[in-house]
Amino acid sequence: MKLQQLRYIWEVAHHDLNVSATAQSLYTSQPGISKQIRLLEDELGVEVFSRSGKHLTRITPAGEAILKTAGEILRKVESIKQVAQEFSNEKKGSLSIATTHTQARYALPQVIESFINEYPEVSLHMHQGTPMQISEMAADGTVDFAIATEAMELFSDLIMMPCYRWNRCIVVPRNHPLCQVSNLTLEEVAKHPIVTYVFGFTGRSKLDEAFINRGLAPKVVFTAADADVIKTYVRLGLGIGIIAKMAYNEEVDSDLVALDASHLFDSSVTKIGFRRGTFLRGFMYDFLEQFAPGGRITRLQPLDNVMLILVVHRRTTKSIHFKRIFVANITNERL
């Protein structure tokens, strides 16, 4: 059994069983991948994939179990590479982040600009998706960090650090009747058609809870994952918009009025998550520190047979502590 064979079956499974696409992504030949998969199956005595002619049709039950273990092995191999890179050149490497549009557009730019200036030799890759998708990417090791408000608590193998609290505002055209309301209530809001986030995005669950708790059934006429799209349809008169307060810019959105809604809805917490057992390099720690400056470790919990020798080479107490983050639970005192 070879690591290359494990990588081939892992990549084929993550390319929708398309061997041709897998070969292109790995810069190798389709027949070479097919041959190595067959050799692995012959050695194991079971099929990883079911076939119809020359085409792979599904992952077998045995294949599901094999792929799970293969993924764990490949992640450990990647961790070994990260350790070696940290010793050879601690300011060079790659960092992949999965997040939602709102975080990428409004919360991350300053952090990323500062990070790139400090680490010009680190290649930064950003993936966008739904909170569920980005949490899955972090859980299966596709990305290093996932940043979102929703869904990450559903994945027990992710360590999550709270970053900051935020709330919502209601955006309306300048001549809208709500601009004349001195004491904004949920009852007043519910009288108007609403344009807001798709369920599962950007704290939408908190919004729904607030109306349900008051026995209200607002008319949501349009939903989108992007605050800019929501504002566009508010301008068209489709309804009032409920968006993250950070998504409103007084200069860019001067034709709209932002009404504070922090007293109407519970605040939401954006978190950054990463897989348990991840070896965090120095620049990864610095990114976490910039995005969640109040984070701290509360207690260490040994995981599996992780070797703490991996963390002792850092020169400062701060870095040594955070290097151990992969065996820690994290809280944020500001929250």
Secondary structure, 3 states (H helix, E strand, C coil): CCHHHHHHHHHHHCCCCCHHHHHHHHCCCHHHHHHHHHHHHHHHCCCCEEEECCEEEEECHHHHHHHHHHHHHHHHHHHHHHHHHHHHCCCCEEEEEEECHHHHHHHCHHHHHHHHHHCCCEEEEEEECCHHHHHHHHHCCCCCEEEECCCHHHCCCEEEEEEEEECEEEEEECCCHHHHCCCCCHHHHHCCCEEEECCCCCCHHHHHHHHHHCCCCCCEEEEECCHHHHHHHHHCCCCEEEEEHHHCCCCCCCCEEEEECCCCCCCEEEEEEEECCCCCCHHHHHHHHHHCCCEEEEEECCCCCCCHHHHCCCCCHHHHHHHHHHHEEEEECCC
